[in-house]
């Protein structure tokens, strides 16, 4: 497990939760969608757990228990 968490990853996570989509988060932060996705994947690797439930064919974001626990911080 990579234990290095970066501010940019946390900013992408919080913005994604606030905005509700990768597209909106990317626009809000002035970044590419792929940059947001990479930041979130890196954060999940660093945390050693998934932060969102991903459902095929759905764009709905659902936080896991770990995602909910991280959000207030």
C-alpha positions as CSV (number, residue, x, y, z in Angstrom):
1,X,0.0,0.0,0.0
2,X,1.2,3.5,-0.9
3,X,0.7,5.7,2.1
4,X,1.2,9.0,0.5
5,X,-1.9,11.1,0.2
6,X,-1.7,14.4,-1.6
7,X,-3.8,17.5,-1.2
8,X,-4.8,17.4,-4.9
9,X,-6.3,13.9,-4.4
10,X,-8.3,15.1,-1.5
11,X,-9.4,18.2,-3.3
12,X,-10.5,16.0,-6.3
13,X,-12.4,13.7,-3.9
14,X,-14.3,16.5,-2.1
15,X,-15.1,18.3,-5.3
16,X,-16.4,15.1,-6.9
17,X,-18.7,14.5,-3.9
18,X,-19.9,18.2,-4.0
19,X,-20.4,18.3,-7.8
20,X,-21.8,14.8,-8.2
21,X,-19.9,13.9,-11.4
22,X,-16.3,13.6,-12.7
23,X,-17.2,16.0,-15.5
24,X,-18.5,18.7,-13.1
25,X,-15.6,18.2,-10.7
26,X,-13.1,18.6,-13.6
27,X,-14.8,21.7,-14.8
28,X,-14.9,23.2,-11.3
29,X,-11.2,22.5,-10.7
30,X,-10.1,23.5,-14.3
31,X,-8.7,20.0,-14.9
32,X,-9.3,17.2,-17.4
33,X,-11.6,14.4,-16.5
34,X,-8.8,11.9,-16.7
35,X,-6.8,13.9,-14.1
36,X,-9.7,13.7,-11.7
37,X,-10.1,10.0,-12.3
38,X,-6.4,9.4,-11.8
39,X,-6.3,11.4,-8.6
40,X,-9.2,9.4,-7.2
41,X,-7.7,6.1,-8.2
42,X,-4.4,7.1,-6.6
43,X,-6.2,8.2,-3.4
44,X,-8.0,4.9,-3.3
45,X,-4.7,3.0,-3.7
46,X,-3.1,5.1,-0.9
47,X,-6.1,4.5,1.4
48,X,-6.2,0.8,0.5
49,X,-9.9,0.8,-0.1
50,X,-12.6,2.0,-2.5
51,X,-14.2,5.3,-1.7
52,X,-17.0,5.0,-4.3
53,X,-19.3,2.2,-5.4
54,X,-19.0,1.9,-9.1
55,X,-21.9,0.5,-11.1
56,X,-21.7,-0.4,-14.8
57,X,-23.8,1.9,-16.9
58,X,-24.5,4.2,-14.0
59,X,-23.1,7.7,-13.4
60,X,-24.5,7.8,-9.9
61,X,-21.9,8.4,-7.2
62,X,-22.4,6.4,-4.0
63,X,-19.8,6.7,-1.2
64,X,-18.6,3.6,0.5
65,X,-18.3,3.6,4.3
66,X,-14.7,4.5,3.8
67,X,-15.6,7.4,1.6
68,X,-18.2,8.6,4.1
69,X,-15.6,8.4,6.9
70,X,-13.0,10.4,4.9
71,X,-15.4,13.1,3.8
72,X,-15.7,15.0,7.1
73,X,-11.9,15.3,7.3
